Amino acid sequence: MGLSLTNPRRRVVITGLGVVAPNGIGKDAFWDAVVQGRSGIDWITSFDTSDLYCKIAGQVADFDPADYMSPKHARKAGRFAHFAVAAARLAVEDAGLDLGKVDPFKMGVVFGTSVAGSGNITDEVYHHYEKYGAETLEITSPTQTAPHAATSHVFIELGMKGPNTTSATGCVGSLDAVATAAQVMRCGQAQVMVAGGTEAPISAFGMATLCRQRVLSSHNAPPQAASRPFDDSRDGLVLSEGAGAVVLETAEHAMDRGAHIYAEVRGYGSATEAQHLIAAVPHGHELAHAFQLALLNGKVGTEEIDYVCAHGIGNKQYDIAETQAIKMVLGQRAYNIPVSSIKSCTGQPFAAGGAWELVSSCLTLGTGLVPPTINYHVPDPECDLDYAPNHARQARVDCIMMNSHSFGGTHGCLIISKFA
């Protein structure tokens, strides 16, 4: 994913932002909630949680998929596909992009997802099968539950016929999707790409399996205070659902049509711990390697990084590893720049989280507002950076580093900056 600093056909920029989140649908509602530190976490009411130790999650309310896609397709699709199409449409609208004026074979889609249809449509299909038998199943059911269903629904609804794929690298899925889309464009295969991530993992079965792993927070009351990244009292993640998407264009295409440019995609790096499917290695060496690859790939110096939009999910090991990696890469500067986690108010939506980070980071570049890490009250001696506790702040931010960390030990780091 090499960067050409002069050729606008090879520079990739972000021109549209779309969000479906528990604390806001659309970039404006989402951004207002993130900056104000307004949590989207609440009690689960869609199923019985009496046997679960964690009874809270970030659920998207007041959402009708038929507002964003064909009602016929919406009836058959899973919730994770609904969210993907909605986020993609919102991003395209925000970009002011007339898709009818672009060669459909020069437009493509890449979405990331971790659990795909497992949290919603797979459960429904299985219960229908148990009750009524295989002969009554909708014939598209196997396709609707697969990870690529979300990407497929997006390009069907938007009429995009160019490069497309699905990233299934867990929580890293969104950042992988953006990196893949950017590489496709730098190779000249597309002028416009929609990239992001989507998840709908909140179900009785999904929550039960995560409770069995003991990765969820037990701070049920009040729900809004449960997600506590970097705080010494943190005890696990809070699950959420939703999607995020961005419109990527070559700088040439965006400038030719006079588009508003939020940011330029600079560099991406990934690495893995090769250690365990759940537990993280707290020393952070592998994440530091991903950071360094992203800096090298984007030809960005460590002195250029003004803010780190952190993965920060409230897991003891993950938060320590992230802190250590930032210090390894940025040295003493790590103590002089803000690091914050928007997941303190959104919860952790697996693959969609990276897309939410990216949308938030684009808006930080435009406004200079650094979102807070809410619920931060008791400092952890092993997490000793400036986490922008509890209140947003104004700062000069021209270049941002963000990362995601998947179960299995995979790390992904993306760097964006103002376009100049």
PyMOL commands that set and color helices and strands:
alter all, ss='L'
color gray80, all
select helices_A, chain A and resi 27-36+65-67+71-76+79-95+99-101+104-106+116-119+121-132+134-136+141-145+148-158+170-186+204-213+223-225+251-256+285-297+302-304+316-336+343-346+352-367
alter helices_A, ss='H'
color red, helices_A
select strands_A, chain A and resi 12-21+24-25+41-43+56-58+107-112+164-167+192-199+242-250+263-272+307-309+339-340+369-370+393-394+399-405+410-417
alter strands_A, ss='S'
color yellow, strands_A
deselect
rebuild
show_as cartoon
